[in-house]
Amino acid sequence: MQIDPTTGDLQIVLPPPSDTAGRATPGAAAITLTEAAPVAWQTRGDQQVPIPVRYTLAADGSIQFSVGAYDPTQPLIIDPTIRYSSLLDMNIVRGIAVDAAGNTYLAGNSGSDMIVLKLDSTGQFLLYVTIIGGSTSEAAQAI
């Protein structure tokens, strides 16, 4: 993990994908997940007053907030920034993968069915979905 010194974004680098035997997938590269820098504020009267806040990495590897000057007698709101999200009807997600174009693949379960789906890079559009069901419970394990 690292923090971008310019943007304050938290960057988490995942190793390249591998097969079930642990061998690196040919041509696969490490994947960097980015959690945008948080924003913080306090409400004073009818105004939101911005408060400086950044992610910091502690010596033990935990992620913490470093907060600038604020009024400790008033509530402080620290709000993470979401780049995208989607609402899916899946009970359990067991596998997530991202391709070179930024599309997201999910494998999981909904009831007794196994579901595999693909979202575009913005997370707004479902590009395809496959539902596999049978007479017993079907379970996705990975993707």
C-alpha positions in Angstrom: 0.0 0.0 0.0 1.0 3.5 -0.6 -0.4 7.0 -0.6 -0.1 9.2 -3.6 1.6 12.4 -2.3 -0.1 14.6 -4.8 -3.7 13.4 -4.6 -3.8 11.8 -1.2 -5.4 8.7 -2.8 -4.7 5.3 -1.1 -3.2 2.8 -3.6 -3.4 -0.9 -3.0 -1.3 -3.0 -5.3 -2.4 -6.6 -5.9 -0.1 -9.2 -7.4 -0.8 -10.5 -10.9 -3.5 -13.1 -11.2 -2.4 -16.7 -11.0 -3.9 -20.1 -11.8 -5.1 -22.6 -9.2 -1.5 -24.0 -8.9 -0.2 -20.5 -8.0 1.6 -20.0 -11.4 1.4 -16.4 -12.7 -0.9 -16.0 -15.6 1.2 -15.2 -18.7 1.1 -11.5 -19.6 -0.8 -10.6 -16.5 0.2 -7.5 -14.6 -0.3 -6.3 -11.0 -3.5 -4.5 -10.4 -3.7 -1.2 -8.5 -6.9 -0.4 -6.6 -7.3 3.2 -5.8 -9.4 4.6 -2.9 -9.8 8.3 -3.5 -8.8 10.6 -0.7 -11.5 11.3 1.8 -13.2 14.7 2.4 -14.1 16.0 5.8 -16.2 18.9 7.1 -18.1 20.4 10.1 -21.3 22.2 9.9 -21.2 25.7 11.4 -24.5 27.5 11.1 -25.8 26.6 7.7 -22.4 26.1 6.1 -20.2 23.1 5.6 -16.6 24.1 6.6 -14.0 21.9 4.9 -11.5 20.2 7.3 -8.2 18.9 5.9 -8.0 15.1 6.0 -5.6 12.6 4.5 -5.0 8.8 4.7 -1.8 7.9 6.6 -0.1 4.5 6.9 0.8 3.6 10.5 4.0 1.7 11.4 2.0 -1.5 11.9 0.6 -1.2 8.3 -2.9 0.0 9.3 -4.6 2.8 7.5 -5.6 5.9 9.5 -6.9 9.4 9.0 -4.8 12.5 9.6 -7.1 15.3 10.3 -6.3 19.0 10.4 -7.6 21.6 12.9 -11.3 21.2 13.8 -13.7 22.0 16.6 -13.7 18.9 18.8 -17.0 20.1 20.5 -18.8 19.7 17.1 -19.4 16.6 15.0 -16.7 15.9 12.4 -17.8 14.2 9.2 -15.2 12.1 7.3 -16.7 10.9 4.0 -14.9 8.5 1.7 -15.1 9.2 -2.0 -16.8 6.5 -4.1 -15.7 6.3 -7.7 -18.4 3.8 -8.6 -20.7 1.3 -7.1 -23.4 -1.1 -8.3 -26.3 -2.9 -6.6 -26.4 -6.6 -7.5 -28.8 -9.3 -6.3 -26.0 -11.7 -5.3 -26.0 -13.3 -1.8 -22.3 -14.2 -1.9 -19.5 -12.9 -4.2 -16.6 -15.4 -4.2 -14.5 -14.0 -7.0 -13.7 -10.6 -8.5 -11.4 -10.0 -11.5 -10.6 -6.9 -13.6 -9.5 -7.0 -17.2 -7.1 -4.7 -19.0 -10.0 -2.4 -20.1 -11.2 -2.0 -16.5 -14.2 -4.2 -16.9 -15.1 -6.1 -13.7 -16.1 -9.8 -13.5 -17.9 -11.2 -10.5 -18.7 -14.8 -9.7 -21.1 -15.6 -6.9 -24.4 -17.1 -5.8 -28.0 -16.0 -5.5 -30.1 -18.6 -3.8 -29.2 -22.0 -5.3 -27.9 -20.5 -8.6 -24.4 -19.7 -9.6 -24.0 -16.3 -11.3 -21.1 -14.9 -13.4 -21.4 -11.3 -14.6 -19.4 -8.6 -16.3 -19.7 -4.9 -15.6 -18.2 -2.1 -17.7 -15.3 -0.1 -16.4 -17.7 2.6 -14.9 -19.7 0.0 -13.0 -22.9 1.4 -14.5 -23.6 -1.1 -17.2 -24.1 -4.9 -17.0 -22.4 -6.2 -20.1 -23.4 -9.9 -19.6 -24.7 -12.3 -17.0 -24.8 -16.1 -16.9 -26.9 -18.0 -14.4 -26.2 -21.6 -13.9 -28.7 -23.6 -11.9 -29.6 -27.2 -11.3 -31.4 -29.5 -9.0 -29.1 -28.8 -6.1 -27.2 -25.7 -5.0 -24.5 -24.5 -7.5 -21.6 -22.6 -6.0 -19.0 -20.3 -7.7 -15.6 -20.6 -6.0 -13.4 -18.1 -8.0 -13.1 -16.3 -11.3 
